Amino acid sequence: MSAKIIDGNEISASVRAEVKVEADELRARGIEPCLAVMLVGEDPASRVYVGMKEKKCAEVGIRNIDARLPADTSQEEILALLDEWNADPSIHGILVQLPLPDQVDEKTVTERILPEKDVDGFHPVNVGRMSGGDTTAFRPCTPHGVQVMLKHIDWDPSGKHAVIVGRSNIVGRPMATILSQKEPWANATVTVAHSRSEDLAGICRLADLLIVAVGRPESVTGDMVRDGAVVIDVGVNRVDDPTTEKGYRLVGDVAFDEAKEKASWITPVPGGVGPMTIAMLLKNTVTAAGRMAGSD
């Protein structure tokens, strides 16, 4: 068998189309949804990612404020700008691109953003509300995007065994929380595995739904995938490839060519989960604008 492809570009386009309709409705009421993005330093991947966010904001009618600060910016300067954005009623969503330079404490910065403007879904208030089952709390964009992908292919995780490889606060942990919730497109039995898990391959083979987010190129091989499983590859890794014009290519955390012969559905890299992350960020921003305007 060969797996069906879960097309993140197609699904994210449908989400962005919905967001554009919502943004247009808000603007008709005199409310212009606005996302403020802060980038500190010159990390190449972060610069590309922020540029993509700005482009997609423009496409759906979200105003974008872009603050690009030098790498030696102090934590006090960053917090002062966040305070300005928090106090500005015309700004509905705030995003600080990670990682931050060593002199800046990410936890302090994350907690400085008002929860109602935390469209990344990383503030402890939103994390706690989500963990408690509050469906109105902003959810981290990548795991929320994965849930939307499952809904799009009509694959209900209810009662199924989901194995998540990776325990980061950005993907693994919130993904486990979302899938174990008592709500539609959730209700799964969830196992969180990681680099220190004994018999990781055996754990992976138990999965009806295998989600991999470890940041190691093609670390999950075909023999670790159960026949008929749904495989969601969150990883994006650059590996050297002298046969390409750029000298490298992008691969996921899953050995795609091997896994696709075992899985029923699989996400490609690129073109899988990545586009969904930005789409859900835009969705959160428009939702925040609507709430601040009193329409939600």
KEKEDO-215249 format. One record per residue: residue number from 1; x negated, y negated, z negated of N, C-alpha, C in turn. Coordinates in steps of 0.02 Angstrom, whole numbers, plus 50000, padded with zeros to 5 digits. Example, Ala and Ser with C-alpha at 12.3 -4.5 7.8 and 13.67 -1.06 7.14 Angstrom:
residues 2
1;49340;50284;49610;49385;50225;49610;49340;50165;49610 .
2;49358;50112;49646;49316;50053;49643;49355;49998;49606 .
//
This chain:
residues 296
1;49958;50060;50000;50000;50000;50000;49956;49938;50000 .
2;49985;49884;50023;49950;49820;50021;49998;49768;49992 .
3;49974;49730;49944;50017;49685;49906;50045;49628;49949 .
4;50104;49605;49929;50132;49544;49957;50096;49485;49925 .
5;50087;49432;49964;50051;49373;49940;50099;49323;49908 .
6;50081;49301;49849;50119;49247;49816;50087;49181;49838 .
7;50122;49146;49880;50094;49086;49913;50105;49024;49869 .
8;50052;49005;49834;50057;48947;49790;50068;48882;49827 .
9;50042;48877;49888;50053;48816;49927;50127;48808;49943 .
10;50159;48862;49962;50230;48859;49980;50273;48844;49918 .
11;50260;48878;49864;50300;48869;49804;50290;48799;49775 .
12;50228;48776;49774;50215;48709;49747;50247;48655;49790 .
13;50252;48667;49855;50285;48619;49899;50359;48613;49881 .
14;50390;48668;49863;50460;48666;49845;50470;48629;49779 .
15;50423;48639;49731;50426;48603;49668;50417;48528;49680 .
16;50368;48510;49722;50356;48439;49736;50416;48407;49770 .
17;50451;48445;49812;50510;48418;49845;50564;48401;49793 .
18;50571;48444;49743;50619;48430;49689;50597;48368;49649 .
19;50533;48364;49637;50506;48306;49600;50519;48242;49638 .
20;50510;48243;49703;50521;48183;49743;50593;48159;49739 .
21;50640;48206;49740;50710;48188;49733;50722;48154;49666 .
22;50694;48182;49613;50703;48154;49546;50670;48085;49541 .
23;50610;48078;49571;50576;48014;49570;50615;47961;49608 .
24;50643;47980;49665;50683;47934;49705;50744;47910;49665 .
25;50776;47956;49629;50835;47938;49589;50816;47889;49533 .
26;50758;47900;49503;50736;47854;49451;50719;47785;49479 .
27;50686;47784;49536;50669;47719;49566;50731;47681;49587 .
28;50784;47717;49607;50847;47685;49625;50878;47650;49564 .
29;50857;47671;49505;50881;47640;49443;50831;47589;49416 .
30;50779;47575;49456;50730;47526;49435;50675;47554;49392 .
31;50667;47620;49391;50616;47652;49350;50565;47685;49396 .
32;50503;47664;49393;50451;47693;49435;50408;47741;49393 .
33;50415;47807;49403;50374;47854;49365;50300;47839;49375 .
34;50262;47842;49320;50191;47824;49323;50149;47873;49283 .
35;50095;47894;49314;50046;47939;49282;49980;47903;49278 .
36;49951;47899;49217;49886;47869;49207;49835;47925;49197 .
37;49782;47924;49237;49731;47977;49235;49663;47948;49218 .
38;49630;47979;49170;49563;47957;49149;49512;48010;49167 .
39;49460;47989;49202;49404;48033;49218;49340;48001;49190 .
40;49305;48038;49147;49244;48013;49117;49185;48052;49145 .
41;49140;48019;49179;49082;48053;49207;49090;48070;49280 .
42;49044;48109;49306;49041;48122;49378;49044;48197;49395 .
43;49078;48235;49352;49083;48307;49366;49116;48317;49435 .
44;49081;48350;49482;49107;48356;49551;49176;48389;49555 .
45;49185;48443;49518;49249;48479;49521;49305;48435;49494 .
46;49291;48399;49440;49341;48355;49410;49360;48298;49458 .
47;49310;48271;49493;49323;48216;49540;49369;48240;49597 .
48;49355;48300;49622;49397;48327;49675;49468;48338;49650 .
49;49473;48365;49590;49539;48381;49561;49580;48318;49549 .
50;49547;48266;49522;49582;48203;49509;49604;48172;49575 .
51;49562;48176;49626;49581;48151;49692;49642;48185;49720 .
52;49646;48251;49710;49705;48289;49734;49768;48267;49696 .
53;49761;48255;49632;49819;48233;49592;49844;48165;49617 .
54;49798;48120;49631;49817;48054;49656;49854;48059;49722 .
55;49830;48102;49767;49862;48111;49832;49933;48138;49824 .
56;49941;48188;49781;50007;48218;49772;50055;48170;49737 .
57;50028;48128;49692;50071;48077;49661;50101;48032;49714 .
58;50059;48009;49760;50082;47964;49813;50135;47997;49856 .
59;50127;48062;49869;50175;48097;49912;50244;48102;49882 .
60;50248;48106;49816;50314;48115;49784;50341;48051;49755 .
61;50305;47996;49760;50330;47932;49736;50315;47918;49663 .
62;50261;47946;49637;50239;47931;49569;50181;47882;49573 .
63;50187;47825;49538;50132;47777;49536;50075;47806;49495 .
64;50014;47794;49519;49955;47823;49486;49909;47768;49462 .
65;49889;47771;49400;49837;47728;49373;49775;47770;49362 .
66;49720;47746;49390;49659;47786;49391;49604;47749;49354 .
67;49580;47778;49299;49525;47749;49262;49465;47796;49266 .
68;49414;47775;49303;49353;47816;49310;49298;47782;49270 .
69;49278;47814;49217;49231;47785;49170;49163;47819;49174 .
70;49109;47782;49161;49043;47813;49163;49034;47866;49109 .
71;48986;47911;49121;48976;47968;49076;48956;47947;49006 .
72;48926;47887;48998;48904;47866;48933;48956;47825;48895 .
73;49018;47825;48920;49072;47789;48886;49081;47818;48815 .
74;49087;47774;48766;49094;47797;48697;49164;47823;48683 .
75;49169;47863;48631;49234;47889;48611;49280;47831;48591 .
76;49253;47781;48558;49294;47723;48536;49324;47687;48596 .
77;49286;47680;48650;49312;47648;48710;49368;47689;48742 .
78;49359;47755;48743;49410;47799;48770;49474;47795;48730 .
79;49467;47796;48664;49526;47793;48620;49562;47726;48627 .
80;49523;47673;48636;49554;47607;48643;49596;47603;48707 .
81;49570;47632;48761;49609;47632;48823;49671;47675;48817 .
82;49665;47732;48782;49724;47773;48771;49777;47736;48730 .
83;49755;47697;48681;49802;47658;48642;49839;47608;48686 .
84;49804;47578;48734;49836;47531;48781;49889;47568;48822 .
85;49870;47627;48847;49917;47665;48888;49977;47689;48847 .
86;49965;47710;48785;50020;47731;48742;50070;47675;48731 .
87;50044;47614;48725;50088;47556;48710;50122;47528;48771 .
88;50102;47549;48831;50130;47521;48893;50192;47561;48913 .
89;50251;47531;48909;50313;47568;48925;50319;47586;48999 .
90;50279;47556;49042;50283;47572;49114;50243;47636;49130 .
91;50203;47660;49083;50165;47722;49092;50202;47779;49057 .
92;50218;47831;49096;50259;47885;49069;50219;47948;49053 .
93;50164;47958;49088;50122;48016;49077;50049;47997;49073 .
94;50012;48030;49029;49940;48017;49021;49903;48083;49027 .
95;49850;48083;49067;49808;48141;49075;49735;48121;49069 .
96;49698;48155;49025;49626;48147;49020;49594;48209;49049 .
97;49557;48200;49103;49527;48257;49138;49471;48288;49095 .
98;49476;48353;49086;49424;48390;49049;49378;48425;49099 .
99;49315;48438;49080;49285;48426;49015;49263;48353;49007 .
100;49253;48334;48943;49228;48268;48926;49154;48273;48908 .
101;49117;48218;48913;49046;48219;48895;49036;48239;48822 .
102;48975;48259;48806;48960;48287;48740;48973;48239;48682 .
103;48967;48174;48695;48976;48126;48640;49050;48114;48622 .
104;49094;48146;48659;49166;48136;48649;49198;48201;48623 .
105;49237;48195;48571;49272;48252;48542;49339;48262;48577 .
106;49346;48317;48613;49407;48328;48653;49469;48332;48609 .
107;49463;48362;48550;49521;48369;48505;49546;48300;48484 .
108;49500;48255;48466;49520;48188;48445;49554;48151;48502 .
109;49528;48157;48562;49557;48123;48620;49626;48151;48635 .
110;49632;48217;48636;49697;48248;48651;49750;48226;48601 .
111;49732;48223;48538;49781;48206;48487;49798;48131;48486 .
112;49759;48090;48521;49773;48018;48524;49830;48003;48572 .
113;49841;48046;48621;49895;48036;48669;49963;48048;48636 .
114;50010;48003;48647;50077;48013;48619;50107;48078;48646 .
115;50137;48120;48603;50166;48183;48627;50215;48175;48684 .
116;50253;48119;48684;50302;48109;48737;50271;48089;48803 .
117;50206;48072;48802;50170;48057;48864;50118;48110;48880 .
118;50117;48163;48842;50068;48217;48850;50091;48266;48903 .
119;50085;48245;48966;50111;48286;49021;50066;48346;49037 .
120;50007;48350;49005;49965;48410;49010;49989;48464;48963 .
121;50028;48446;48912;50054;48495;48865;50004;48522;48815 .
122;49952;48482;48800;49899;48505;48755;49903;48476;48684 .
123;49945;48425;48673;49949;48395;48607;49977;48447;48557 .
124;49949;48449;48496;49973;48498;48446;50048;48496;48434 .
125;50079;48438;48440;50152;48433;48430;50188;48473;48484 .
126;50166;48465;48547;50198;48503;48601;50182;48577;48597 .
127;50120;48593;48579;50102;48664;48571;50144;48696;48516 .
128;50152;48661;48460;50191;48688;48405;50264;48695;48422 .
129;50292;48645;48456;50363;48649;48475;50374;48705;48524 .
130;50329;48713;48572;50335;48768;48620;50332;48836;48585 .
131;50285;48842;48538;50277;48905;48502;50339;48921;48461 .
132;50373;48869;48439;50434;48878;48400;50496;48890;48441 .
133;50488;48892;48507;50544;48907;48551;50581;48847;48578 .
134;50553;48787;48569;50585;48726;48595;50571;48721;48670 .
135;50621;48732;48710;50612;48732;48783;50605;48662;48812 .
136;50615;48610;48771;50607;48542;48796;50534;48517;48788 .
137;50493;48554;48751;50423;48533;48742;50385;48539;48808 .
138;50341;48491;48821;50299;48496;48880;50255;48557;48876 .
139;50253;48596;48929;50213;48657;48931;50150;48645;48972 .
140;50095;48676;48952;50034;48669;48993;50048;48689;49065 .
141;50021;48651;49111;50042;48655;49181;50026;48721;49215 .
142;49967;48749;49201;49949;48811;49235;49993;48870;49214 .
143;50000;48885;49149;50044;48941;49131;50117;48929;49150 .
144;50140;48866;49145;50208;48852;49166;50216;48865;49241 .
145;50165;48847;49279;50166;48860;49351;50169;48934;49366 .
146;50134;48975;49327;50137;49047;49337;50208;49073;49326 .
147;50240;49048;49274;50309;49069;49261;50355;49051;49320 .
148;50345;48992;49348;50385;48970;49406;50371;49016;49466 .
149;50309;49037;49475;50293;49082;49530;50330;49149;49523 .
150;50333;49175;49462;50369;49238;49451;50443;49230;49467 .
151;50471;49173;49448;50541;49160;49464;50551;49156;49540 .
152;50503;49124;49574;50510;49116;49646;50511;49183;49683 .
153;50472;49231;49660;50471;49297;49693;50523;49344;49663 .
154;50563;49317;49616;50617;49355;49584;50590;49417;49548 .
155;50535;49407;49512;50506;49461;49472;50514;49442;49399 .
156;50562;49476;49365;50579;49459;49297;50534;49497;49248 .
157;50496;49462;49206;50452;49496;49159;50487;49526;49099 .
158;50552;49516;49093;50588;49540;49034;50579;49615;49024 .
159;50554;49634;48965;50545;49704;48948;50482;49735;48977 .
160;50446;49698;49019;50385;49723;49051;50324;49710;49006 .
161;50270;49746;49022;50208;49737;48985;50163;49689;49024 .
162;50151;49631;48995;50106;49582;49025;50039;49584;48988 .
163;49986;49591;49026;49918;49588;48998;49885;49525;49024 .
164;49862;49484;48977;49828;49422;48994;49755;49430;48975 .
165;49711;49423;49023;49640;49428;49010;49612;49357;49006 .
166;49594;49337;48945;49572;49269;48932;49615;49239;48877 .
167;49582;49204;48830;49618;49178;48772;49607;49103;48762 .
168;49597;49066;48816;49586;48994;48810;49650;48959;48789 .
169;49642;48899;48760;49700;48859;48741;49733;48827;48801 .
170;49700;48829;48859;49728;48798;48919;49772;48847;48958 .
171;49752;48911;48959;49789;48960;48998;49811;49020;48956 .
172;49764;49058;48930;49780;49122;48899;49830;49119;48842 .
173;49815;49078;48793;49859;49075;48734;49929;49047;48751 .
174;49934;48990;48786;50002;48967;48803;50039;49014;48850 .
175;50002;49049;48893;50035;49097;48938;50068;49152;48897 .
176;50032;49176;48845;50060;49227;48802;50122;49202;48765 .
177;50118;49140;48743;50175;49110;48708;50236;49105;48753 .
178;50226;49081;48814;50281;49073;48861;50313;49140;48878 .
179;50273;49189;48894;50300;49254;48917;50334;49292;48861 .
180;50316;49278;48799;50347;49314;48743;50409;49279;48716 .
181;50426;49220;48743;50483;49182;48719;50549;49219;48734 .
182;50599;49205;48694;50666;49232;48705;50703;49183;48750 .
183;50690;49190;48816;50719;49143;48865;50716;49176;48933 .
184;50750;49149;48983;50747;49177;49050;50675;49175;49077 .
185;50658;49226;49117;50592;49232;49148;50537;49236;49095 .
186;50553;49271;49041;50505;49283;48988;50523;49351;48957 .
187;50526;49354;48890;50545;49416;48855;50500;49475;48870 .
188;50437;49461;48885;50390;49516;48899;50357;49540;48834 .
189;50330;49600;48838;50285;49625;48787;50214;49604;48808 .
190;50180;49567;48766;50118;49534;48788;50057;49560;48750 .
191;50005;49576;48787;49940;49592;48759;49890;49540;48784 .
192;49852;49511;48738;49799;49464;48757;49732;49499;48748 .
193;49696;49508;48803;49631;49540;48802;49577;49488;48818 .
194;49515;49506;48805;49461;49458;48816;49395;49495;48821 .
195;49340;49458;48822;49275;49488;48836;49253;49539;48783 .
196;49280;49534;48723;49260;49580;48670;49311;49637;48660 .
197;49360;49640;48703;49409;49695;48698;49376;49761;48716 .
198;49387;49812;48675;49362;49878;48691;49406;49909;48746 .
199;49374;49942;48794;49409;49974;48850;49454;49924;48886 .
200;49424;49869;48908;49462;49818;48944;49495;49846;49006 .
201;49459;49889;49042;49488;49918;49103;49551;49958;49086 .
202;49549;49996;49032;49607;50035;49012;49666;49991;48993 .
203;49651;49936;48958;49705;49889;48940;49737;49859;49002 .
204;49695;49840;49049;49721;49810;49111;49766;49858;49148 .
205;49748;49922;49147;49788;49972;49184;49856;49984;49153 .
206;49868;49958;49094;49934;49964;49062;49983;49911;49087 .
207;49957;49862;49123;49996;49802;49139;50044;49811;49197 .
208;50107;49792;49186;50153;49781;49242;50138;49713;49273 .
209;50117;49666;49231;50097;49599;49252;50027;49586;49224 .
210;49979;49575;49269;49910;49564;49249;49890;49493;49267 .
211;49875;49452;49216;49856;49383;49227;49784;49375;49203 .
212;49741;49350;49248;49670;49348;49233;49645;49276;49235 .
213;49616;49254;49179;49590;49185;49174;49529;49186;49130 .
214;49473;49210;49157;49412;49217;49118;49354;49177;49145 .
215;49359;49153;49208;49305;49113;49236;49244;49153;49256 .
216;49253;49216;49273;49197;49258;49296;49216;49288;49363 .
217;49177;49275;49415;49195;49296;49483;49208;49371;49489 .
218;49268;49387;49512;49286;49456;49531;49270;49506;49476 .
219;49282;49486;49414;49266;49529;49358;49318;49584;49347 .
220;49379;49573;49372;49430;49625;49369;49432;49659;49437 .
221;49414;49722;49438;49408;49760;49500;49470;49802;49514 .
222;49473;49830;49573;49532;49866;49593;49550;49924;49548 .
223;49500;49959;49521;49514;50016;49478;49543;49996;49410 .
224;49545;49931;49396;49575;49907;49334;49648;49887;49342 .
225;49674;49894;49403;49742;49873;49418;49788;49933;49424 .
226;49843;49930;49389;49893;49983;49392;49930;49981;49459 .
227;49946;50038;49486;49984;50041;49549;50050;50003;49541 .
228;50063;49956;49586;50125;49919;49585;50127;49858;49540 .
229;50072;49843;49507;50070;49786;49461;50074;49720;49500 .
230;50097;49668;49465;50093;49600;49491;50029;49570;49463 .
231;49987;49542;49507;49922;49516;49486;49920;49441;49498 .
232;49908;49404;49445;49903;49331;49449;49831;49312;49432 .
233;49796;49285;49480;49725;49267;49473;49719;49192;49462 .
234;49702;49172;49401;49698;49101;49385;49628;49072;49400 .
235;49579;49115;49405;49510;49092;49412;49494;49061;49479 .
236;49450;49011;49479;49422;48983;49540;49347;48976;49528 .
237;49309;49015;49565;49237;49017;49556;49201;49005;49623 .
238;49147;48968;49620;49107;48957;49680;49049;49006;49680 .
239;49044;49044;49734;48989;49092;49741;48950;49077;49805 .
240;48886;49087;49803;48844;49074;49862;48862;49120;49920 .
241;48865;49090;49979;48879;49129;50039;48846;49093;50098 .
242;48786;49114;50117;48749;49080;50171;48783;49088;50239 .
243;48832;49132;50245;48866;49141;50310;48918;49086;50322 .
244;48934;49046;50271;48983;48993;50280;48949;48926;50292 .
245;48986;48879;50321;48958;48814;50337;48936;48777;50274 .
246;48974;48783;50219;48957;48748;50158;48906;48786;50116 .
247;48893;48848;50134;48845;48887;50095;48874;48921;50034 .
248;48940;48915;50026;48973;48948;49970;49046;48962;49989 .
249;49078;49003;49948;49150;49015;49956;49182;49020;49888 .
250;49247;49011;49886;49284;49014;49823;49315;49083;49814 .
251;49306;49111;49756;49337;49176;49740;49370;49170;49672 .
252;49414;49217;49657;49448;49217;49594;49412;49260;49542 .
253;49447;49272;49488;49422;49317;49436;49437;49390;49452 .
254;49477;49400;49504;49497;49467;49525;49465;49483;49593 .
255;49441;49544;49600;49415;49566;49665;49474;49577;49712 .
256;49490;49525;49750;49553;49522;49787;49562;49581;49835 .
257;49512;49595;49876;49519;49647;49927;49532;49715;49897 .
258;49504;49728;49838;49516;49791;49804;49585;49791;49770 .
259;49601;49737;49736;49663;49734;49696;49725;49734;49740 .
260;49720;49705;49800;49780;49700;49842;49803;49769;49867 .
261;49758;49818;49865;49777;49886;49886;49813;49924;49830 .
262;49813;49895;49770;49847;49928;49714;49910;49889;49692 .
263;49908;49824;49698;49961;49781;49672;50022;49780;49718 .
264;50079;49759;49690;50139;49748;49731;50141;49675;49754 .
265;50119;49629;49710;50113;49558;49725;50046;49534;49699 .
266;50017;49484;49733;49952;49458;49710;49945;49386;49734 .
267;49911;49345;49693;49897;49276;49713;49828;49273;49745 .
268;49820;49235;49798;49754;49226;49829;49716;49170;49795 .
269;49652;49166;49808;49609;49110;49787;49566;49091;49846 .
270;49572;49028;49869;49618;48976;49846;49689;48987;49873 .
271;49734;48941;49855;49802;48944;49881;49851;48982;49838 .
272;49831;48997;49777;49876;49033;49732;49900;48989;49675 .
273;49871;49000;49616;49893;48964;49556;49873;48890;49559 .
274;49816;48874;49589;49791;48805;49589;49842;48752;49608 .
275;49875;48758;49665;49924;48708;49684;49982;48700;49635 .
276;49997;48755;49600;50053;48753;49552;50036;48709;49492 .
277;49973;48707;49472;49953;48666;49415;49969;48593;49427 .
278;49952;48568;49486;49966;48498;49502;50041;48486;49508 .
279;50077;48533;49539;50149;48526;49547;50184;48520;49480 .
280;50163;48560;49431;50196;48558;49366;50177;48494;49328 .
281;50117;48468;49340;50098;48403;49311;50145;48348;49336 .
282;50159;48348;49400;50204;48299;49429;50275;48307;49400 .
283;50295;48370;49393;50361;48384;49364;50366;48358;49293 .
284;50314;48369;49253;50314;48344;49184;50317;48268;49182 .
285;50281;48236;49229;50279;48163;49230;50348;48133;49244 .
286;50382;48161;49293;50449;48136;49309;50498;48150;49252 .
287;50490;48208;49221;50532;48224;49163;50520;48174;49107 .
288;50457;48157;49095;50441;48107;49043;50472;48040;49059 .
289;50469;48020;49122;50499;47955;49143;50573;47956;49132 .
290;50605;48011;49148;50677;48016;49138;50696;48013;49064 .
291;50657;48045;49022;50672;48044;48950;50664;47974;48921 .
292;50611;47940;48942;50599;47873;48916;50652;47824;48940 .
293;50682;47840;48997;50735;47797;49024;50803;47817;48995 .
294;50804;47870;48957;50867;47891;48925;50911;47934;48968 .
295;50881;47967;49021;50922;48008;49065;50916;48082;49050 .
296;50876;48100;49000;50868;48171;48983;50869;48179;48907 .
//
